[in-house]
């Protein structure tokens, strides 16, 4: 990852906007007839003017609900779509103008779209990608061998892709995407449909690529586990607008309104049930208690200090809510703000 005072900007958006036309169905009126030479349309905004930057070596989660503008943004950044207004550069290239040059420096992995030929062994797809990227054949073979060893692909590359499990296929997908040594890896729902073990393996692979190799990661996912375990920064988009841009730690700090205090007691508590404003207590067993704390009412530390004076505590943990709850809180706040405005 980049160090020092100067950071190379890998991705830059400046007022990037995308609108499109859709049929204006209007309000149906029984018995009304009207003939148009051109069907009337209305303008829909997929992406409001958006500005952000991603430094080389960062691992960024780009998250939002369905229809928020995530796919539109990624399609623009990879050169598939043209914006309506504004500017974007990826590694110094304007994606929709320099798509061929850009394709040599970036890679994409989509959980629901494969770049591997379904009925052929993955090795054949690697050979095809070698030609597509105009790689030296010997260099590509060495690179494929190194990736195979690193990702545990022995015995998988010579099997038809259709016979692989989803987890095995996704490991092959990532290896194929890295064959030409890209500097940026765009991932769209890479863990969708994977079981728990396969998800953990793929997250570890992606994290290692970022931490060890310095590959810039731009991830979209609805899986909060992907966000927490792969990324250091989150950009949250809602109805085409960025509503949050900051570290994962800041995401939790600014939007977490609830903490859970779990206590293991050294002896059963026989006093009256603790009652505090903003706190819901639950006795799980005679030796285990749990307290849900609304931190907008009372700090968790204050609650804990009161409990220490009343209970014989052998062990304790303070946990934040799941990332899913944090992200949902951001969406809810954004929706409320739009309703008020």
C-alpha positions as CSV (number, residue, x, y, z in Angstrom):
1,X,0.0,0.0,0.0
2,X,1.1,3.6,-0.5
3,X,3.1,5.2,2.2
4,X,4.4,8.6,2.9
5,X,2.9,12.0,2.2
6,X,2.0,11.5,-1.4
7,X,-0.6,9.0,-2.5
8,X,-1.3,8.1,-6.1
9,X,-4.9,8.5,-7.0
10,X,-6.2,5.3,-8.6
11,X,-9.9,6.3,-9.1
12,X,-11.2,9.8,-9.3
13,X,-14.8,11.0,-9.8
14,X,-15.6,14.7,-10.2
15,X,-19.3,15.6,-10.6
16,X,-20.0,12.3,-12.3
17,X,-23.6,12.1,-13.4
18,X,-25.7,9.6,-15.3
19,X,-29.3,10.1,-16.4
20,X,-31.4,8.1,-18.8
21,X,-34.7,8.3,-20.5
22,X,-37.6,6.0,-19.7
23,X,-41.1,5.9,-21.1
24,X,-43.5,8.3,-19.5
25,X,-46.5,6.2,-19.0
26,X,-48.5,9.1,-17.5
27,X,-51.9,8.6,-15.9
28,X,-54.2,6.2,-17.8
29,X,-57.6,7.7,-18.7
30,X,-60.3,5.4,-19.9
31,X,-61.5,6.2,-23.4
32,X,-58.7,8.7,-24.1
33,X,-56.9,8.3,-27.5
34,X,-53.7,10.0,-28.4
35,X,-51.2,9.3,-31.1
36,X,-47.6,10.2,-30.9
37,X,-44.9,10.0,-33.6
38,X,-42.4,9.5,-30.8
39,X,-43.4,7.9,-27.5
40,X,-43.1,10.5,-24.7
41,X,-40.2,10.0,-22.2
42,X,-39.1,11.3,-18.9
43,X,-35.6,11.7,-17.5
44,X,-34.5,9.4,-14.6
45,X,-31.4,10.1,-12.6
46,X,-29.3,7.0,-11.9
47,X,-26.3,8.9,-10.5
48,X,-26.5,12.5,-9.1
49,X,-23.3,14.6,-9.4
50,X,-20.8,12.4,-7.5
51,X,-17.2,13.2,-6.4
52,X,-14.8,10.9,-4.6
53,X,-11.3,9.6,-4.9
54,X,-9.7,6.2,-4.2
55,X,-6.0,6.1,-3.5
56,X,-3.8,3.3,-4.9
57,X,-3.6,0.4,-2.5
58,X,-6.9,1.1,-0.8
59,X,-9.6,-1.5,-0.2
60,X,-12.9,0.3,-0.5
61,X,-16.5,-1.1,-0.1
62,X,-19.0,0.7,-2.4
63,X,-22.3,-0.2,-0.9
64,X,-26.0,0.6,-1.1
65,X,-29.4,-0.9,-1.6
66,X,-30.6,-2.2,-5.0
67,X,-31.2,0.7,-7.4
68,X,-28.8,3.0,-5.5
69,X,-26.5,3.5,-8.5
70,X,-23.7,1.0,-7.7
71,X,-23.8,-0.9,-10.9
72,X,-24.1,2.3,-13.0
73,X,-20.9,3.7,-11.3
74,X,-19.0,0.5,-11.8
75,X,-20.0,0.3,-15.5
76,X,-18.8,3.9,-16.0
77,X,-15.5,3.2,-14.2
78,X,-14.8,0.1,-16.3
79,X,-15.7,1.8,-19.6
80,X,-19.0,0.1,-20.3
81,X,-21.2,3.2,-19.9
82,X,-20.7,6.8,-20.8
83,X,-21.7,9.4,-18.1
84,X,-24.1,12.2,-18.9
85,X,-21.9,14.8,-17.3
86,X,-18.8,15.1,-15.1
87,X,-15.5,13.3,-15.3
88,X,-13.8,10.1,-14.1
89,X,-10.3,8.7,-14.4
90,X,-9.1,5.3,-13.5
91,X,-5.3,5.0,-13.3
92,X,-5.1,8.2,-15.4
93,X,-7.4,6.8,-18.1
94,X,-10.8,8.1,-19.0
95,X,-12.6,4.7,-19.0
96,X,-15.1,5.3,-21.8
97,X,-12.4,6.7,-24.1
98,X,-9.4,4.5,-23.2
99,X,-11.2,1.2,-22.6
100,X,-8.6,-0.9,-24.3
101,X,-5.7,0.6,-22.5
102,X,-7.6,0.5,-19.2
103,X,-8.5,-3.2,-19.6
104,X,-4.7,-4.1,-19.4
105,X,-4.5,-2.5,-15.9
106,X,-7.8,-3.5,-14.2
107,X,-9.7,-6.7,-13.6
108,X,-13.4,-7.4,-12.8
109,X,-14.9,-10.3,-10.9
110,X,-18.7,-10.6,-10.9
111,X,-20.3,-13.2,-8.6
112,X,-23.1,-13.8,-11.1
113,X,-21.2,-13.5,-14.4
114,X,-18.3,-15.8,-15.3
115,X,-15.3,-15.1,-17.6
116,X,-14.6,-18.9,-17.6
117,X,-16.0,-21.1,-20.4
118,X,-18.6,-23.3,-18.7
119,X,-18.0,-26.5,-20.6
120,X,-14.2,-26.2,-20.9
121,X,-11.5,-26.6,-18.3
122,X,-10.4,-23.4,-16.6
123,X,-6.9,-23.8,-18.0
124,X,-8.4,-23.3,-21.6
125,X,-9.9,-20.1,-20.4
126,X,-6.5,-19.0,-19.0
127,X,-5.0,-19.7,-22.4
128,X,-7.7,-17.6,-24.1
129,X,-7.1,-14.7,-21.6
130,X,-3.4,-14.9,-22.3
131,X,-4.2,-14.1,-26.0
132,X,-6.7,-11.5,-25.2
133,X,-4.3,-9.6,-23.0
134,X,-1.4,-10.2,-25.4
135,X,0.7,-11.7,-22.7
136,X,4.0,-13.6,-23.3
137,X,3.0,-17.3,-23.2
138,X,5.9,-18.4,-21.0
139,X,5.3,-15.5,-18.6
140,X,1.6,-16.3,-18.5
141,X,2.3,-20.0,-17.7
142,X,4.6,-19.1,-14.8
143,X,2.0,-16.6,-13.6
144,X,-0.8,-19.2,-13.8
145,X,1.4,-21.7,-12.0
146,X,2.1,-19.2,-9.1
147,X,-1.6,-18.4,-8.8
148,X,-2.6,-22.0,-8.9
149,X,-0.2,-22.8,-6.0
150,X,-1.3,-19.7,-4.1
151,X,-5.0,-20.3,-4.4
152,X,-4.9,-24.1,-4.1
153,X,-6.1,-24.8,-7.6
154,X,-4.2,-28.1,-8.1
155,X,-6.5,-30.5,-9.8
156,X,-9.1,-27.9,-10.6
157,X,-7.7,-26.2,-13.7
158,X,-8.1,-29.4,-15.9
159,X,-11.7,-30.1,-14.9
160,X,-14.6,-28.6,-16.9
161,X,-15.8,-25.5,-15.1
162,X,-19.4,-26.9,-14.9
163,X,-18.1,-29.7,-12.5
164,X,-16.6,-27.3,-10.0
165,X,-18.3,-26.2,-6.8
166,X,-19.2,-22.5,-6.7
167,X,-16.4,-21.9,-4.2
168,X,-13.9,-23.6,-6.5
169,X,-15.1,-21.7,-9.5
170,X,-14.8,-18.4,-7.7
171,X,-11.2,-19.1,-6.8
172,X,-10.5,-19.9,-10.4
173,X,-12.3,-16.7,-11.4
174,X,-10.1,-14.6,-9.2
175,X,-7.0,-16.3,-10.5
176,X,-8.1,-15.7,-14.1
177,X,-8.7,-12.0,-13.3
178,X,-5.2,-11.7,-11.9
179,X,-3.4,-13.4,-14.8
180,X,-2.4,-10.1,-16.4
181,X,-1.3,-8.5,-13.0
182,X,-4.0,-5.8,-12.8
183,X,-3.5,-2.8,-10.5
184,X,-7.2,-2.5,-9.6
185,X,-9.6,-5.3,-8.9
186,X,-13.3,-4.5,-9.2
187,X,-15.5,-7.0,-7.5
188,X,-19.3,-7.2,-7.7
189,X,-21.0,-9.5,-5.2
190,X,-18.0,-12.0,-5.3
191,X,-19.3,-14.1,-2.4
192,X,-22.9,-14.4,-3.4
193,X,-24.2,-18.0,-3.1
194,X,-21.0,-19.3,-1.4
195,X,-21.1,-21.3,1.8
196,X,-19.5,-20.1,5.0
197,X,-16.1,-21.7,4.4
198,X,-15.9,-20.7,0.8
199,X,-16.8,-17.1,1.7
200,X,-14.0,-17.0,4.3
201,X,-11.5,-18.4,1.9
202,X,-12.3,-15.9,-0.8
203,X,-12.3,-12.9,1.6
204,X,-8.8,-14.0,2.8
205,X,-7.6,-14.2,-0.8
206,X,-8.9,-10.7,-1.6
207,X,-7.5,-9.2,1.6
208,X,-4.1,-10.7,1.0
209,X,-4.0,-9.3,-2.6
210,X,-4.6,-5.9,-1.1
211,X,-2.3,-6.1,1.9
212,X,0.6,-8.1,0.4
213,X,0.5,-7.2,-3.3
214,X,-0.9,-3.6,-3.0
215,X,-3.8,-4.3,-5.5
216,X,-6.5,-1.6,-5.1
217,X,-9.8,-3.3,-4.3
218,X,-13.2,-1.7,-5.2
219,X,-15.9,-4.0,-3.8
220,X,-19.7,-3.9,-4.0
221,X,-21.6,-6.4,-1.9
222,X,-24.7,-6.8,0.1
223,X,-22.8,-9.1,2.5
224,X,-21.7,-7.1,5.5
225,X,-19.1,-9.7,6.3
226,X,-17.4,-8.8,3.0
227,X,-17.3,-5.2,4.0
228,X,-15.9,-5.8,7.5
229,X,-13.3,-8.4,6.6
230,X,-12.0,-7.1,3.2
231,X,-12.2,-3.3,3.4
232,X,-10.9,-0.4,5.4
233,X,-13.1,2.3,3.9
234,X,-16.8,2.4,2.9
235,X,-18.6,4.6,0.5
236,X,-22.4,4.4,0.9
237,X,-24.6,5.4,-2.0
238,X,-28.4,5.8,-1.7
239,X,-30.7,6.9,-4.6
240,X,-27.7,8.0,-6.6
241,X,-26.1,10.1,-3.9
242,X,-23.1,9.4,-1.7
243,X,-24.4,9.6,1.9
244,X,-21.3,8.3,3.7
245,X,-17.6,8.2,2.9
246,X,-15.2,7.2,5.7
247,X,-13.4,4.4,7.5
248,X,-15.2,1.2,8.7
249,X,-14.4,2.4,12.2
250,X,-16.0,5.8,11.6
251,X,-19.0,4.0,10.0
252,X,-19.5,2.1,13.3
253,X,-18.8,5.0,15.6
254,X,-21.2,7.4,13.8
255,X,-24.1,5.1,13.3
256,X,-24.0,2.5,16.1
257,X,-26.6,3.4,18.6
258,X,-26.7,0.2,20.5
259,X,-24.1,-2.0,22.4
260,X,-24.5,-5.3,24.0
261,X,-22.8,-6.0,27.4
262,X,-22.5,-9.8,28.1
263,X,-21.5,-10.9,31.6
264,X,-20.3,-14.2,33.0
265,X,-20.7,-14.2,36.8
266,X,-18.6,-16.0,39.4
267,X,-21.7,-16.4,41.6
268,X,-25.4,-16.1,41.0
269,X,-26.9,-12.6,41.3
270,X,-29.7,-12.6,43.9
271,X,-30.5,-8.9,44.0
272,X,-33.2,-7.0,42.3
273,X,-33.0,-6.9,38.5
274,X,-30.9,-3.9,37.5
275,X,-33.1,-1.1,36.1
276,X,-31.5,1.7,34.2
277,X,-32.8,4.2,31.6
278,X,-31.9,3.1,28.1
279,X,-31.0,-0.4,29.2
280,X,-32.8,-3.7,28.6
281,X,-31.5,-6.6,30.8
282,X,-31.9,-10.3,30.1
283,X,-31.0,-13.1,32.5
284,X,-29.9,-16.0,30.2
285,X,-28.9,-18.3,33.0
286,X,-28.2,-17.8,36.7
287,X,-24.6,-17.1,35.8
288,X,-25.1,-15.3,32.5
289,X,-26.6,-11.8,31.9
290,X,-27.0,-9.7,28.8
291,X,-27.7,-5.9,28.7
292,X,-28.8,-4.0,25.5
293,X,-27.6,-0.4,25.9
294,X,-29.0,2.5,23.9
295,X,-25.9,4.7,23.8
296,X,-27.9,7.8,22.9
297,X,-29.4,7.6,26.4
298,X,-26.5,6.3,28.5
299,X,-22.9,5.4,27.7
300,X,-22.0,1.7,27.9
301,X,-19.2,2.5,30.3
302,X,-21.6,4.1,32.8
303,X,-23.8,1.0,32.7
304,X,-20.8,-1.3,33.2
305,X,-19.6,0.8,36.1
306,X,-22.9,0.4,37.8
307,X,-23.0,-3.4,37.2
308,X,-19.5,-4.0,38.5
309,X,-20.6,-2.6,41.9
310,X,-23.5,-5.0,42.1
311,X,-22.5,-8.2,40.5
312,X,-19.6,-10.6,40.9
313,X,-18.2,-10.6,37.4
314,X,-15.9,-13.3,36.1
315,X,-15.8,-12.2,32.4
316,X,-17.4,-9.6,30.2
317,X,-17.6,-8.6,26.6
318,X,-19.0,-5.4,24.9
319,X,-20.0,-5.9,21.3
320,X,-21.4,-3.6,18.6
321,X,-24.4,-4.6,16.5
322,X,-23.8,-6.5,13.2
323,X,-22.6,-4.5,10.3
324,X,-26.0,-5.2,8.6
325,X,-27.7,-3.1,11.3
326,X,-25.2,-0.3,10.9
327,X,-25.7,-0.1,7.1
328,X,-29.5,-0.3,7.5
329,X,-29.3,2.6,9.9
330,X,-27.5,4.7,7.3
331,X,-30.1,3.8,4.7
332,X,-32.9,4.7,7.1
333,X,-31.3,8.1,7.9
334,X,-30.8,8.9,4.3
335,X,-34.4,8.0,3.5
336,X,-35.7,10.2,6.4
337,X,-33.6,13.1,5.2
338,X,-35.0,12.8,1.6
339,X,-38.6,12.7,3.0
340,X,-38.0,15.8,5.0
341,X,-36.5,17.7,2.1
